[in-house]
């Protein structure tokens, strides 16, 4: 994942001649979320506005809370 976060969007940006990029990361477990945050901190991107982490962990239905 670290390698992809560092390089993948740059490759797509060049190919599509785009100026900006958005990275969307879908996490299914709490450990995955923690791992992504750790990697982003290591890359100094933890507060980047173009990185979106989606928490897809199982939750109670809002109608049952």
N, C-alpha and C positions, 0 to 999 in steps of 0.2 A: 504494500500500500504506500509506503514512504516513497518508493521510486516513482510510482504512478502520480502521486501528488506533486512531486518535483518536476516531472517531465511530460506527462501525458497531455495536459491541457496546452502546453506550449506547442506541442506537435500539431494538435487540432487547430489552435489559433493560426499558426502559419499556413496550414492547409486551406483553411477557410478565409484567410486574409482578414481575420477579426482582430479588433483592438483589445477587447476584454474577454474574460472568461468567468464561468460560474462552476464551482465544484460542489456537487451534491453527493453526500455520503449517507446511505441508508444503513442503519444499525439495528439489528434484531435483538441484541442482548446488551445488558449494562456493561459487561466486560468489553464488548466491541466499542461502545461509546468511550469508555475510559482509554482504550488503546488508541482510538482516533485522536482524542484530545492530547494524549502523550506525544503522538507523532507530530501533530500540528504545533505543539509547543516546541519540539525539537527543530522544526522548520521555521519557527518564529511566525507562524500563521494562525495562532489560536484565536486572534481577534480580527482576522481578515474578513471584510464584508462580502467577499465573493465565495466564501466557503459556508455551505449549509449542511448541518448534520440533522438528519431526520431520525427521531427516536421511534422506532417501529416495534418496541417491546410490547408484550401483551399487557393490556390495561383493562380495568373494569369498564363496562359500558356506562356512559354518562347517565342513561336512563335508569340504571340500577344503583346509582350512588345515592 
